């Protein structure tokens, strides 16, 4: 509904993504979409959109690319729902267009809205979208990157924003934090990995790390590679520490000395984990479930409870003497499911 063929700046601070940047979407399809959009109201429905375009130009492959890239996010439904509906939607649109060409046949409108239909397309009852869950965040972002070459609606590292805020000392806006000789600690995704044999026949690696703002290079010499090679794989999100060897324009090269999973970084670096409990809204069942989750994840991180009661805005802070926990992804997910997204905080 908004993008043109090329990137545009419709207003300060906003960028309209160019459709030509989507892999598999050709100029003919883009031109056809823009022409259909010019003669119609903004599309709110996948079926209406397909009624108005030339299905020879905007075919199933093009439609798959548009949906996965997020170009149809402004029309009804989640990406997974629209993707699953492609066959039905294209078939529906083909029938509509065929019947429009031959007015002597019963129109699609009359067939679906009854003999009293006045031919208004507002009366068309489109099939419902499949009742399925949206793709998991990682899958949605991976599909985006496959089609666009980069992430646009988010970044896989976003879910670790709490850990990054607590444990990372890298600030891209402050070059002093990555000057030569500085020790950098940060979370990053491995976007490229090249293994290499050193002169002694031992494996080492050259790694490209990226976060949501920028990227940097890491050299993993043989001794470090041997210790942490199990975590070195493209797409892995890790906590990396090392000494800056060289600095460039908004980037740097690091000599890595530690590369560990994010879950391990939590357990090494967190002073404690705080669970926020509101006595006015938590049920006995939720308390039992929370107790079970805590018992199932014993570890070394101290556990605190911030208990809120009516009229007690600041909350009462209690430290558990009995339990310490292991901060796995599973533990955090289960606790968030019980207490809500703001119910768990690392310290």
C-alpha positions in Angstrom: 0.0 0.0 0.0 2.9 2.4 0.5 6.1 1.3 -1.2 7.1 2.4 -4.7 9.6 0.8 -7.0 12.5 2.6 -5.4 13.4 3.6 -1.9 11.8 6.9 -0.9 11.7 9.3 2.1 8.0 10.2 2.4 8.7 12.4 5.5 11.6 13.1 7.7 12.6 10.1 9.8 10.8 7.6 7.6 12.0 5.4 4.7 9.7 3.7 2.2 11.2 0.4 1.2 11.7 -0.1 -2.6 9.9 -3.1 -4.1 12.8 -3.6 -6.5 14.9 -4.7 -3.6 12.8 -7.8 -3.0 14.4 -10.9 -4.5 12.1 -12.5 -7.1 9.9 -9.5 -7.7 10.4 -8.2 -11.2 9.7 -4.8 -12.8 6.6 -6.1 -14.6 5.0 -7.3 -11.3 5.9 -4.0 -9.6 4.5 -1.9 -12.4 1.3 -3.9 -12.3 1.0 -3.5 -8.6 1.5 0.2 -8.7 -1.1 0.6 -11.5 -3.7 -1.4 -9.5 -3.0 0.6 -6.4 -3.5 3.9 -8.3 -7.0 2.9 -9.3 -8.1 1.4 -6.1 -8.5 2.3 -2.4 -5.7 1.0 -0.2 -5.9 -2.8 -0.1 -7.0 -4.2 3.2 -7.5 -7.8 2.1 -5.3 -10.3 0.2 -8.2 -11.5 -1.9 -9.1 -7.9 -3.0 -5.5 -7.2 -3.9 -5.3 -10.3 -6.1 -8.6 -9.4 -7.8 -7.0 -6.2 -9.1 -3.6 -7.3 -10.3 -2.6 -9.3 -13.4 -2.0 -12.8 -12.1 0.4 -13.5 -14.9 2.7 -10.8 -13.6 1.9 -11.1 -9.9 2.2 -14.9 -9.8 2.5 -17.3 -6.8 6.3 -16.9 -6.6 6.0 -13.1 -6.5 3.2 -13.3 -3.9 5.4 -15.6 -1.7 8.2 -13.1 -1.9 6.0 -10.1 -1.1 4.5 -11.8 1.9 7.8 -13.1 3.3 9.5 -9.8 2.9 6.7 -8.0 4.7 5.4 -6.0 1.8 1.8 -7.1 2.5 1.9 -6.5 6.2 -0.6 -3.7 5.9 -3.3 -6.1 4.7 -5.3 -8.3 7.1 -3.7 -11.3 8.7 -0.3 -12.6 9.9 2.4 -13.5 7.3 2.0 -17.2 8.0 -1.8 -17.0 7.4 -1.4 -15.1 4.1 1.4 -17.4 2.9 -0.8 -20.5 3.7 -3.7 -18.9 1.8 -1.8 -18.3 -1.5 -3.3 -21.2 -3.4 -6.9 -20.4 -2.3 -6.5 -16.7 -2.9 -5.0 -17.0 -6.4 -7.7 -19.6 -7.4 -10.4 -17.2 -6.0 -9.0 -14.3 -7.9 -8.7 -16.3 -11.2 -12.3 -17.2 -11.0 -13.3 -13.6 -10.3 -11.3 -12.3 -13.2 -12.7 -15.0 -15.6 -16.2 -14.1 -14.7 -15.6 -10.4 -15.1 -14.7 -11.1 -18.7 -17.9 -12.8 -19.4 -20.9 -10.9 -18.1 -23.3 -13.4 -19.5 -22.3 -15.9 -16.8 -23.4 -15.6 -13.2 -21.1 -13.1 -11.6 -19.0 -14.0 -8.6 -20.9 -11.3 -6.7 -24.3 -12.8 -7.5 -23.0 -16.3 -6.7 -21.8 -15.3 -3.3 -24.1 -12.5 -2.3 -27.4 -13.9 -3.7 -29.7 -12.9 -6.6 -30.3 -9.5 -5.2 -26.7 -8.4 -5.4 -26.2 -5.0 -7.0 -22.7 -5.9 -8.2 -20.9 -4.0 -5.5 -17.6 -5.6 -4.6 -18.3 -4.7 -1.0 -20.7 -7.6 -0.8 -18.1 -10.2 -1.8 -17.6 -12.7 1.1 -14.0 -13.8 0.9 -12.9 -17.1 2.4 -11.3 -16.7 5.8 -7.6 -16.9 6.2 -6.3 -20.2 7.7 -6.4 -20.2 11.5 -2.7 -20.8 12.1 -0.1 -19.2 14.3 2.3 -16.6 13.0 5.8 -17.9 12.2 8.2 -17.8 15.2 10.2 -14.5 15.3 13.5 -16.2 14.2 11.8 -17.8 11.2 10.1 -14.6 10.2 13.3 -12.7 10.3 15.2 -15.4 8.4 12.7 -15.3 5.6 13.0 -11.5 5.5 16.7 -11.7 5.2 16.6 -14.3 2.5 14.4 -12.0 0.4 15.9 -8.6 1.3 19.5 -9.4 2.2 19.1 -8.0 5.7 16.6 -7.8 8.6 14.0 -5.0 8.5 11.3 -5.6 11.0 13.7 -6.6 13.8 16.9 -8.5 14.6 17.4 -11.9 16.2 19.5 -10.3 18.8 16.6 -8.1 20.0 15.4 -10.7 22.5 18.6 -10.3 24.4 18.3 -6.5 24.9 18.2 -7.0 28.7 21.5 -8.9 28.7 23.1 -6.5 26.3 22.1 -3.5 28.4 23.6 -5.2 31.5 26.7 -6.9 30.2 27.9 -5.2 27.0 30.4 -2.3 27.1 30.3 -1.6 23.4 28.8 1.7 22.3 28.9 2.3 18.6 28.4 6.0 19.1 31.5 6.2 21.3 34.6 5.1 19.4 36.6 5.1 22.6 34.8 1.9 23.6 36.4 0.1 20.6 39.7 1.8 20.3 42.8 -0.3 19.7 43.8 -2.1 23.0 40.3 -1.8 24.5 38.6 -4.9 25.9 35.2 -5.3 24.3 32.4 -7.4 25.8 29.2 -7.7 23.8 26.5 -9.9 22.3 26.5 -10.5 18.6 25.3 -12.9 15.9 27.8 -14.8 13.8 26.9 -13.8 10.3 30.0 -15.3 8.5 32.5 -17.9 9.5 35.7 -19.0 7.7 37.8 -21.8 9.2 41.5 -21.9 8.5 44.5 -24.1 9.2 47.4 -22.3 10.9 51.1 -23.2 10.3 51.0 -25.9 12.9 48.0 -27.6 11.3 45.5 -26.4 13.9 42.1 -24.9 13.2 41.5 -21.2 13.7 38.7 -19.0 12.4 37.9 -15.6 11.0 34.4 -14.5 12.1 32.1 -11.7 11.2 29.9 -10.7 14.1 26.9 -8.4 13.8 24.4 -6.7 16.1 21.4 -4.6 15.1 23.6 -1.6 14.5 26.8 -2.7 12.9 29.3 -5.5 12.4 32.9 -6.2 13.3 35.5 -8.9 12.6 36.9 -11.4 15.0 40.1 -13.5 14.8 39.9 -16.8 16.8 43.3 -18.3 17.2 43.8 -22.1 17.6 43.9 -22.2 21.4 40.7 -20.2 21.7 39.1 -22.1 18.8 39.7 -25.4 20.5 37.9 -24.2 23.7 34.9 -22.6 22.0 34.5 -24.2 18.5 31.2 -25.8 19.5 29.6 -22.4 19.7 31.0 -21.2 16.3 28.3 -21.6 13.8 26.7 -19.1 11.4 23.5 -17.8 12.9 24.5 -18.4 16.5 24.0 -15.5 18.9 26.9 -15.4 21.4 28.6 -13.3 24.0 32.1 -12.5 22.8 35.0 -10.9 24.6 38.3 -9.8 23.2 41.0 -7.2 22.7 40.6 -4.6 19.8 43.5 -5.1 17.4 42.5 -2.5 14.8 39.9 0.2 14.5 38.2 1.4 11.3 35.3 3.7 10.5 32.5 2.5 12.7 34.0 -0.9 12.9 36.9 -2.8 14.5 38.9 -6.1 14.5 39.0 -8.1 17.7 41.3 -10.8 18.9 38.7 -13.1 20.6 39.5 -14.7 23.9 36.0 -15.9 24.9 32.9 -16.9 22.9 30.0 -18.3 24.9 26.2 -18.9 24.5 24.0 -16.1 25.8 22.5 -18.4 28.4 26.0 -19.0 29.8 26.8 -15.3 29.8 23.7 -14.7 32.0 24.8 -17.3 34.6 28.4 -15.9 34.7 27.6 -12.2 34.8 24.2 -11.7 36.4 24.4 -10.7 40.1 20.8 -11.9 40.6 17.4 -12.3 38.9 14.4 -10.5 40.2 10.8 -11.7 39.8 8.0 -9.2 40.1 4.9 -10.6 41.8 1.6 -8.7 42.1 -0.4 -10.3 44.9 -3.6 -8.7 43.5 -3.5 -10.5 40.2 -1.5 -13.7 40.7 -3.5 -16.9 41.4 -2.6 -19.8 43.6 -2.2 -21.9 40.4 0.3 -19.4 39.0 2.2 -19.5 42.3 2.4 -23.3 42.2 3.6 -23.2 38.6 6.2 -20.6 39.4 7.5 -22.6 42.3 7.7 -25.7 40.1 9.7 -23.8 37.4 12.1 -22.5 40.0 12.7 -26.0 41.4 13.2 -27.4 37.9 16.1 -24.9 37.1 18.5 -25.1 40.0 21.7 -23.0 39.5 24.0 -20.4 40.9 22.2 -17.1 40.3 20.6 -15.6 43.4 16.8 -15.2 43.2 14.9 -12.1 44.4 11.1 -11.4 44.6 9.7 -7.9 44.2 6.3 -8.3 45.9 3.6 -5.7 45.1 0.5 -5.3 47.2 -2.4 -2.8 46.9 -1.1 0.6 48.0 2.5 -0.5 48.0 3.9 1.2 44.8 7.6 0.5 45.4 7.1 -3.1 46.3 8.8 -5.2 49.0 12.1 -6.8 47.9 12.8 -10.3 49.3 15.9 -12.4 48.7 15.4 -16.1 48.5 17.6 -18.1 51.0 16.5 -21.4 49.6 16.7 -21.1 45.8 19.3 -20.1 43.2 18.5 -20.7 39.6 20.0 -21.5 36.2 19.1 -18.7 33.7 18.3 -20.8 30.6 16.1 -19.6 27.7 13.5 -22.1 28.9 13.5 -20.7 32.5 13.0 -17.1 31.3 10.3 -18.1 28.8 8.4 -20.1 31.4 8.6 -17.4 34.0 7.5 -14.7 31.5 4.5 -17.0 30.7 3.5 -16.9 34.3 4.4 -13.3 35.4 4.3 -11.5 32.0 7.1 -9.9 30.0 7.9 -7.4 32.7 7.8 -10.0 35.4 11.5 -11.1 35.2 14.6 -8.9 35.2 18.3 -9.6 35.3 20.5 -7.6 37.6 
